[in-house]
Amino acid sequence: IVLDADETVFFGLNLLYDSAVLQFEMYLFEIFGSYTPNCYSIRNRFMQVNGELAKTYGIRRGRVTAAFLQVYEEAYAYVRRRFGVEKLSLEKDNLIRRRIQEMGDSPFDHSKMQWMLGAKETLRDLKAAGHKLCLLTSYDETEWPKRRDLLGVQEFFDLINILPVPGLKTKEDFIKVSGWSSEKDFERLWCAIGNGTSDIN
């Protein structure tokens, strides 16, 4: 059984971004003042852009920064078009972009992650029943060990059956982590369990 990690067996990925998103929203208000789009529309747009970028970035570092910068550019275009706000100087714009990059590159707070309700009990039952459990997840290679050790992943998954990949998951990754073979084997069944299209190829 090949499982995805975040939002499948782990919960709390969005919590990792909350403080950075709040900081970003406040910074936009600092830049544009009363012309700033409302915080709901900013957050909603960030989630949309972040979701789109996930298709190419996976969990690689830089995705949140790219999403913040796109939302900033859209907000800037909006206030100029809607309210006639004068154009920022190149120096000011570059300063803003550097500050936004710092916000988007905030380190993960892994302590906010936790197991999904019932996940550990389910994994124990599956393992006790003799199923081979595999974990295939999109993760930055420097961040994964921190998440793995904090949550005690090795209790349920052997290290040989854990594969973090820096980008989108592929069929080849599924084969590598599970030992799947295209040859017919009526004694074994391979399953992929996740929450997105990249989890099942």
Backbone bond lengths (Angstrom), bond angles and torsions (degrees), N, CA, C in turn:
res aa  C-N    CA-C-N  psi(-1)  N-CA   C-N-CA  omega(-1)  CA-C   N-CA-C  phi
1 I - - - 1.457 - - 1.532 107.71 -
2 V 1.318 115.58 119.51 1.467 120.73 179.98 1.527 108.63 -101.39
3 L 1.328 115.79 119.85 1.463 120.83 -177.11 1.524 111.29 -113.78
4 D 1.325 114.59 147.23 1.451 122.22 169.53 1.535 107.18 -79.40
5 A 1.334 117.15 164.77 1.464 120.20 -178.64 1.539 112.28 -97.85
6 D 1.346 117.09 -76.14 1.463 120.62 -173.60 1.516 112.72 -66.13
7 E 1.321 115.15 132.01 1.457 124.97 -179.89 1.525 112.57 64.60
8 T 1.332 117.38 13.40 1.461 122.05 171.32 1.522 108.99 -119.91
9 V 1.336 117.03 -59.94 1.471 119.40 173.21 1.526 111.16 -108.29
10 F 1.348 117.61 -21.13 1.460 121.43 175.92 1.526 109.43 -110.46
11 F 1.329 115.31 151.99 1.457 121.17 178.94 1.520 108.85 -128.79
12 G 1.337 115.82 143.47 1.456 119.26 172.59 1.502 115.22 119.91
13 L 1.344 118.19 9.37 1.460 119.81 -178.76 1.521 111.54 -56.72
14 N 1.334 117.29 -42.90 1.467 120.00 -178.05 1.521 112.26 -65.04
15 L 1.348 116.34 -27.76 1.457 119.40 179.15 1.520 111.37 -64.15
16 L 1.338 116.13 -28.21 1.457 119.98 -179.64 1.521 111.08 -64.74
17 Y 1.330 117.21 -27.70 1.453 121.08 -176.02 1.532 113.29 -95.45
18 D 1.332 117.77 -13.43 1.459 120.84 -171.37 1.524 113.41 -55.96
19 S 1.331 117.14 -48.47 1.465 119.59 -176.76 1.520 110.97 -66.06
20 A 1.346 117.20 -38.71 1.464 120.51 178.99 1.529 110.98 -67.05
21 V 1.329 116.67 -40.24 1.471 120.31 179.69 1.525 110.52 -65.95
22 L 1.318 117.15 -41.83 1.467 120.98 177.90 1.527 110.40 -62.03
23 Q 1.315 116.63 -42.91 1.457 121.66 178.27 1.532 110.64 -62.26
24 F 1.324 115.49 -40.11 1.466 121.25 178.90 1.530 110.95 -64.99
25 E 1.329 116.59 -44.43 1.469 120.73 178.55 1.525 111.42 -59.74
26 M 1.326 116.19 -43.68 1.467 120.90 179.95 1.527 110.79 -66.18
27 Y 1.324 115.86 -35.39 1.465 119.32 179.91 1.522 110.74 -68.69
28 L 1.330 117.71 -38.70 1.463 120.09 176.49 1.532 110.55 -61.15
29 F 1.332 116.38 -38.76 1.466 119.63 178.16 1.530 110.07 -66.03
30 E 1.322 116.37 -35.90 1.466 120.87 177.21 1.535 110.64 -63.96
31 I 1.315 116.16 -35.82 1.468 120.96 -179.22 1.527 111.64 -76.27
32 F 1.331 116.62 -49.75 1.464 121.35 -169.90 1.529 114.33 -103.24
33 G 1.334 117.12 -8.33 1.458 120.54 177.94 1.523 112.77 59.33
34 S 1.326 116.25 -135.61 1.463 121.22 -175.45 1.535 112.72 -69.20
35 Y 1.338 117.56 -10.42 1.453 120.55 178.05 1.533 112.45 -83.23
36 T 1.308 116.27 -9.44 1.470 120.82 -175.79 1.525 111.07 -61.26
37 P 1.341 118.40 133.69 1.474 120.37 173.52 1.528 109.34 -57.71
38 N 1.339 117.35 153.45 1.469 119.47 -176.59 1.534 110.62 -63.34
39 C 1.345 114.50 153.68 1.462 120.23 -172.74 1.527 112.32 -63.14
40 Y 1.342 117.19 -29.62 1.465 119.49 178.03 1.520 110.28 -63.22
41 S 1.336 116.87 -46.24 1.465 119.91 -178.60 1.528 111.02 -67.11
42 I 1.331 117.37 -35.04 1.469 120.46 178.01 1.524 110.20 -65.21
43 R 1.337 115.62 -48.00 1.467 119.42 -178.33 1.524 111.11 -65.58
44 N 1.312 115.78 -41.55 1.462 120.22 179.51 1.528 111.14 -62.40
45 R 1.332 115.88 -42.05 1.459 119.46 178.93 1.523 111.10 -67.55
46 F 1.333 116.76 -38.79 1.470 119.61 176.73 1.523 110.64 -59.10
47 M 1.333 117.12 -44.98 1.461 120.43 -179.20 1.526 111.15 -62.39
48 Q 1.334 116.60 -38.48 1.467 120.49 178.57 1.533 110.97 -64.69
49 V 1.322 115.60 -49.82 1.461 120.48 -177.98 1.529 110.44 -65.14
50 N 1.326 116.01 -44.18 1.463 120.73 179.63 1.528 110.88 -59.37
51 G 1.331 116.24 -40.00 1.457 121.03 178.23 1.515 112.35 -65.35
52 E 1.337 116.27 -40.14 1.461 120.36 178.20 1.530 110.91 -66.46
53 L 1.312 116.31 -42.45 1.463 120.17 -179.16 1.526 112.21 -67.23
54 A 1.337 116.02 -26.40 1.463 120.40 179.82 1.526 111.40 -61.31
55 K 1.332 116.81 -25.17 1.462 120.52 -179.30 1.525 111.62 -66.02
56 T 1.333 116.28 -27.88 1.464 119.74 179.47 1.526 112.38 -109.22
57 Y 1.321 117.10 -33.44 1.464 120.55 -178.50 1.524 112.73 -81.80
58 G 1.333 116.58 -31.92 1.465 118.14 -167.96 1.519 107.51 63.98
59 I 1.340 117.28 -133.34 1.465 121.22 -180.00 1.529 111.47 -101.11
60 R 1.345 115.99 10.31 1.455 119.07 -176.89 1.522 111.74 -60.60
61 R 1.310 114.22 148.13 1.448 120.99 178.18 1.524 109.73 -59.86
62 G 1.319 116.94 141.95 1.457 121.55 177.48 1.513 114.33 109.71
63 R 1.333 116.89 -14.78 1.463 119.63 -177.27 1.523 111.76 -65.98
64 V 1.325 116.92 -45.97 1.467 120.49 -178.26 1.526 110.08 -64.78
65 T 1.328 116.71 -41.37 1.465 120.67 177.28 1.525 110.83 -59.39
66 A 1.328 116.47 -46.16 1.471 120.60 179.58 1.525 110.87 -61.32
67 A 1.334 117.03 -39.51 1.471 120.83 179.11 1.529 110.68 -67.19
68 F 1.323 117.03 -43.77 1.469 120.86 177.98 1.531 110.53 -59.25
69 L 1.321 116.43 -45.88 1.463 119.98 -177.63 1.528 111.48 -64.33
70 Q 1.327 116.84 -38.49 1.466 119.03 178.48 1.528 110.76 -66.20
71 V 1.334 116.81 -42.00 1.468 120.16 179.56 1.533 110.21 -66.30
72 Y 1.319 116.77 -39.38 1.477 120.33 176.29 1.528 110.30 -59.20
73 E 1.334 116.67 -47.35 1.457 120.60 -178.66 1.531 111.41 -62.04
74 E 1.327 116.50 -39.11 1.468 120.22 179.06 1.528 110.82 -68.80
75 A 1.337 116.42 -40.37 1.468 120.23 178.60 1.533 110.58 -65.56
76 Y 1.314 116.25 -40.63 1.465 122.22 178.75 1.531 110.12 -62.28
77 A 1.318 116.66 -46.09 1.473 120.79 178.63 1.527 110.64 -62.48
78 Y 1.338 116.03 -38.24 1.468 120.76 -179.19 1.527 111.38 -64.58
79 V 1.329 118.35 -49.84 1.470 120.25 -176.18 1.532 111.00 -68.35
80 R 1.303 117.24 -30.07 1.477 119.46 176.90 1.526 109.88 -70.30
81 R 1.337 115.73 -43.53 1.465 120.50 -178.46 1.536 111.49 -70.91
82 R 1.325 116.00 -42.72 1.472 121.02 -172.65 1.526 112.57 -80.40
83 F 1.333 116.43 -37.97 1.466 119.42 -172.44 1.524 113.47 -118.57
84 G 1.320 117.16 -0.43 1.462 119.54 178.89 1.513 113.82 68.33
85 V 1.338 116.67 26.35 1.462 120.57 179.10 1.519 108.99 -62.83
86 E 1.349 116.19 136.52 1.457 118.15 -175.93 1.529 111.89 -71.32
87 K 1.296 114.43 153.60 1.460 121.49 -175.30 1.522 110.79 -65.14
88 L 1.327 115.62 139.91 1.460 121.04 177.05 1.517 109.42 -73.32
89 S 1.315 115.53 150.38 1.462 118.88 175.03 1.522 109.21 -68.85
90 L 1.319 116.03 156.18 1.464 120.79 179.29 1.523 110.59 -58.80
91 E 1.324 116.21 -39.91 1.466 120.96 179.41 1.526 110.93 -62.62
92 K 1.338 116.63 -44.89 1.462 121.33 179.82 1.528 110.55 -65.53
93 D 1.335 116.81 -43.12 1.461 121.12 179.85 1.531 110.63 -61.91
94 N 1.324 117.60 -42.77 1.469 121.13 178.91 1.524 111.46 -64.67
95 L 1.317 116.45 -37.81 1.468 121.60 178.19 1.527 110.22 -63.76
96 I 1.333 115.97 -43.79 1.462 121.79 178.46 1.526 110.15 -61.57
97 R 1.311 116.75 -45.24 1.459 120.71 -178.96 1.529 111.87 -63.06
98 R 1.311 116.93 -39.60 1.477 119.62 178.04 1.517 110.49 -64.29
99 R 1.326 116.78 -40.94 1.477 120.66 179.83 1.531 110.11 -65.60
100 I 1.323 117.37 -40.91 1.465 121.13 179.06 1.528 110.49 -65.70
101 Q 1.319 117.34 -38.03 1.462 120.79 177.12 1.523 111.32 -61.55
102 E 1.318 116.69 -38.46 1.472 121.18 177.24 1.534 110.51 -62.98
103 M 1.318 116.67 -42.37 1.464 120.96 179.20 1.526 110.93 -64.20
104 G 1.323 115.70 -45.15 1.461 120.25 -177.47 1.507 113.25 -69.14
105 D 1.325 116.28 -21.21 1.467 120.53 -177.95 1.528 111.44 -99.61
106 S 1.322 116.39 20.27 1.468 119.92 177.91 1.521 109.19 -61.21
107 P 1.344 117.80 141.20 1.470 119.99 -178.77 1.522 111.98 -66.69
108 F 1.341 116.30 149.67 1.458 121.44 175.69 1.519 110.46 -63.40
109 D 1.320 116.59 139.92 1.466 121.28 170.75 1.526 106.73 -101.77
110 H 1.326 115.82 89.83 1.463 120.48 -173.48 1.534 112.73 -66.37
111 S 1.325 117.01 -18.89 1.465 119.73 -177.84 1.525 111.99 -64.55
112 K 1.337 117.57 -17.32 1.464 120.49 -179.69 1.526 112.90 -83.15
113 M 1.330 116.21 -11.20 1.462 119.76 179.65 1.523 110.34 -79.95
114 Q 1.307 116.73 147.49 1.458 122.18 177.45 1.524 109.42 -150.36
115 W 1.321 115.57 166.35 1.460 119.95 177.56 1.522 110.20 -72.39
116 M 1.311 116.52 145.55 1.463 120.99 172.62 1.529 108.75 -60.29
117 L 1.319 116.02 149.07 1.455 121.26 178.79 1.531 109.95 -57.77
118 G 1.317 116.46 122.07 1.462 121.64 177.96 1.516 114.80 84.72
119 A 1.343 117.12 -4.51 1.465 119.82 -176.28 1.527 111.90 -65.24
120 K 1.314 117.09 -45.87 1.473 119.88 -176.79 1.523 111.37 -64.74
121 E 1.322 116.37 -41.21 1.464 120.23 178.96 1.526 110.70 -64.23
122 T 1.341 115.77 -41.68 1.472 120.21 179.58 1.527 110.87 -64.29
123 L 1.329 116.72 -43.11 1.462 120.84 179.93 1.533 110.99 -65.00
124 R 1.321 116.47 -39.51 1.478 119.29 177.35 1.525 110.58 -61.56
125 D 1.335 115.71 -43.52 1.473 119.95 -179.09 1.533 110.62 -64.40
126 L 1.331 116.48 -42.71 1.460 120.21 -179.44 1.529 111.10 -65.22
127 K 1.328 115.56 -41.70 1.459 119.76 179.98 1.525 110.78 -66.60
128 A 1.341 116.28 -41.02 1.466 120.65 179.26 1.523 111.22 -64.97
129 A 1.339 116.58 -28.57 1.461 121.17 179.81 1.533 111.86 -80.76
130 G 1.331 116.24 -0.56 1.457 120.08 176.00 1.513 116.02 94.49
131 H 1.331 117.69 8.72 1.459 120.12 179.58 1.529 110.97 -78.64
132 K 1.307 115.85 143.97 1.458 121.79 176.41 1.528 107.90 -87.80
133 L 1.318 116.81 117.68 1.462 121.70 -176.78 1.518 110.22 -99.81
134 C 1.330 115.65 130.23 1.465 121.97 -179.68 1.530 108.53 -125.49
135 L 1.322 115.68 147.99 1.466 120.84 179.44 1.526 108.38 -123.45
136 L 1.331 115.79 118.54 1.463 122.25 179.46 1.521 107.48 -121.49
137 T 1.323 116.97 116.48 1.452 119.40 -172.51 1.519 111.64 -142.38
138 S 1.323 116.57 146.91 1.465 121.76 174.88 1.525 107.86 -83.49
139 Y 1.318 115.85 113.73 1.461 119.34 -176.56 1.504 112.63 -149.82
140 D 1.307 116.09 144.54 1.454 122.32 169.89 1.527 107.42 -65.02
141 E 1.314 117.09 129.43 1.472 120.40 -173.49 1.525 113.61 -63.58
142 T 1.337 117.36 -22.91 1.464 119.02 177.94 1.525 111.78 -82.51
143 E 1.337 116.86 -24.04 1.465 120.49 -177.36 1.531 112.40 -90.80
144 W 1.328 117.29 -30.60 1.450 119.57 -174.85 1.529 113.84 -57.41
145 P 1.341 121.14 -46.31 1.469 119.75 -179.42 1.527 113.39 -56.77
146 K 1.327 116.90 -34.05 1.469 120.49 178.92 1.530 110.39 -66.00
147 R 1.337 115.83 -45.05 1.463 121.06 179.00 1.531 110.55 -65.92
148 R 1.307 116.45 -44.41 1.470 122.85 -178.92 1.524 111.12 -58.84
149 D 1.344 116.02 -47.50 1.462 120.40 -175.79 1.526 111.53 -72.51
150 L 1.335 116.71 -37.73 1.469 120.27 179.95 1.524 111.41 -61.81
151 L 1.332 116.57 -41.72 1.461 120.91 -174.94 1.530 113.93 -92.05
152 G 1.329 117.92 -8.11 1.462 119.62 178.44 1.519 113.28 68.30
153 V 1.318 115.47 44.87 1.461 121.60 -175.68 1.532 112.67 -60.31
154 Q 1.345 116.71 -31.28 1.464 120.52 -175.61 1.521 114.09 -64.17
155 E 1.324 116.87 -14.35 1.463 119.47 177.15 1.532 110.61 -63.30
156 F 1.311 116.99 -29.08 1.463 121.40 -174.25 1.534 113.76 -114.36
157 F 1.329 116.11 -25.36 1.466 120.01 -175.68 1.525 110.17 -124.11
158 D 1.334 116.58 129.93 1.459 120.42 172.92 1.517 108.53 -70.96
159 L 1.322 117.24 144.74 1.465 121.19 -176.77 1.527 112.50 -55.45
160 I 1.320 116.93 -34.52 1.459 120.58 179.97 1.530 112.19 -66.44
161 N 1.342 116.03 -19.61 1.473 120.91 -179.15 1.525 112.59 -107.85
162 I 1.341 115.97 23.96 1.469 122.10 174.63 1.522 107.91 -119.43
163 L 1.326 116.13 125.23 1.469 119.53 -179.29 1.526 110.81 -135.15
164 P 1.340 117.36 103.90 1.467 119.87 171.05 1.522 108.96 -88.07
165 V 1.320 117.29 132.06 1.465 120.97 178.97 1.526 108.41 -120.13
166 P 1.330 117.84 142.77 1.469 120.19 -174.41 1.519 114.95 -73.30
167 G 1.319 118.11 -19.71 1.461 120.25 -179.63 1.513 111.90 -121.69
168 L 1.315 116.40 -145.47 1.455 120.67 179.31 1.525 110.29 -74.20
169 K 1.321 115.85 145.64 1.463 121.00 179.38 1.527 110.36 -75.66
170 T 1.318 115.46 145.65 1.462 120.36 -178.03 1.529 110.10 -125.90
171 K 1.314 114.92 170.18 1.458 120.31 175.97 1.528 110.60 -60.37
172 E 1.325 116.62 -36.27 1.466 121.03 179.19 1.526 110.89 -63.71
173 D 1.341 116.81 -36.83 1.468 120.44 177.00 1.519 110.28 -65.49
174 F 1.327 116.45 -40.51 1.470 121.72 178.30 1.531 109.89 -60.07
175 I 1.319 115.96 -44.69 1.465 121.00 180.00 1.530 110.11 -63.89
176 K 1.334 116.08 -44.22 1.461 120.99 -177.24 1.516 112.49 -62.30
177 V 1.333 117.49 -43.34 1.464 120.23 -175.52 1.523 113.00 -79.76
178 S 1.338 116.84 -25.14 1.467 120.14 -173.18 1.522 115.04 -106.15
179 G 1.343 116.53 -21.28 1.456 119.22 -174.83 1.515 112.33 77.74
180 W 1.330 116.88 19.14 1.465 121.92 -178.65 1.524 110.79 -60.40
181 S 1.296 116.32 145.11 1.457 121.98 178.20 1.521 108.88 -129.64
182 S 1.328 116.40 144.88 1.464 120.11 178.58 1.523 111.68 -75.77
183 E 1.343 116.54 -12.10 1.454 119.60 178.48 1.530 109.91 -70.14
184 K 1.318 116.59 143.36 1.460 120.50 -178.80 1.524 110.46 -65.77
185 D 1.326 115.08 131.35 1.461 120.89 177.96 1.521 106.28 -141.55
186 F 1.331 116.56 104.21 1.468 120.66 -174.48 1.525 112.76 -80.82
187 E 1.330 116.64 -0.28 1.462 119.64 179.77 1.523 111.94 -100.04
188 R 1.336 116.79 -7.74 1.462 119.36 -178.29 1.528 110.40 -132.87
189 L 1.320 114.74 148.58 1.454 121.72 178.69 1.526 108.36 -131.66
190 W 1.330 116.90 129.20 1.455 121.03 177.76 1.530 109.06 -100.25
191 C 1.318 116.45 134.89 1.472 121.47 179.27 1.523 109.21 -127.79
192 A 1.339 116.40 142.44 1.457 122.03 173.88 1.525 107.83 -117.10
193 I 1.329 116.45 126.86 1.466 120.91 -177.27 1.530 108.57 -125.43
194 G 1.330 116.43 122.88 1.456 120.47 179.74 1.508 110.88 -160.74
195 N 1.341 116.00 -162.53 1.464 119.53 -176.62 1.529 112.59 -131.94
196 G 1.342 116.52 14.11 1.461 118.93 179.67 1.515 111.57 -149.40
197 T 1.312 116.40 169.39 1.460 120.27 -176.51 1.524 111.63 -64.45
198 S 1.342 118.32 -29.36 1.455 119.62 -178.76 1.526 112.14 -76.18
199 D 1.324 117.40 -10.29 1.466 120.84 179.30 1.518 112.00 -79.57
200 I 1.326 116.76 -21.34 1.470 120.02 -177.58 1.526 107.42 -132.08
201 N 1.322 116.24 104.18 1.468 121.27 -179.21 1.519 109.94 -110.31
